Amino acid sequence: MQVGHKTAYSRGGATLRNSVALCYGCNKKQGTDSWEVFQRKQGKTIAADKLRDILNKLSVRELKYIATKHAIKLKGRYVEGTIFEDDYYQAPSKQSYIKELAKVLSENYVKSALKELLNSRLR
């Protein structure tokens, strides 16, 4: 067995809490990848993957509702126009909503928020 690190030693992961016991092959396979990337290489899914799958199935409107409910504000981006077009502001993309929501929400919270949204539509 070798001492591996969830965050690579070379990337500041030199703490005892960050250490894991890995066989030589696994330690070599992980390299400087993060623990999540290493788990995916092993074929394991992590909770964030399931959450992203759920969020991916939602529409932008539903994602915006959940973000607003959780006080997450996303900024779009400013796009400069050409000689023939004016400058304009582009709304946040679906992927930016998914990325930000996946950082702070749990799978159960998303499911309960969707139930609330569905109930409000039925009224």
Secondary structure as UniProt FT lines:
FT   STRAND          2..5
FT   HELIX           9..11
FT   HELIX           16..18
FT   STRAND          19..22
FT   HELIX           24..30
FT   TURN            31..32
FT   HELIX           35..41
FT   TURN            42..43
FT   HELIX           47..56
FT   HELIX           60..69
FT   TURN            70..71
FT   STRAND          77..79
FT   STRAND          88..90
FT   HELIX           94..104
FT   HELIX           107..122
//
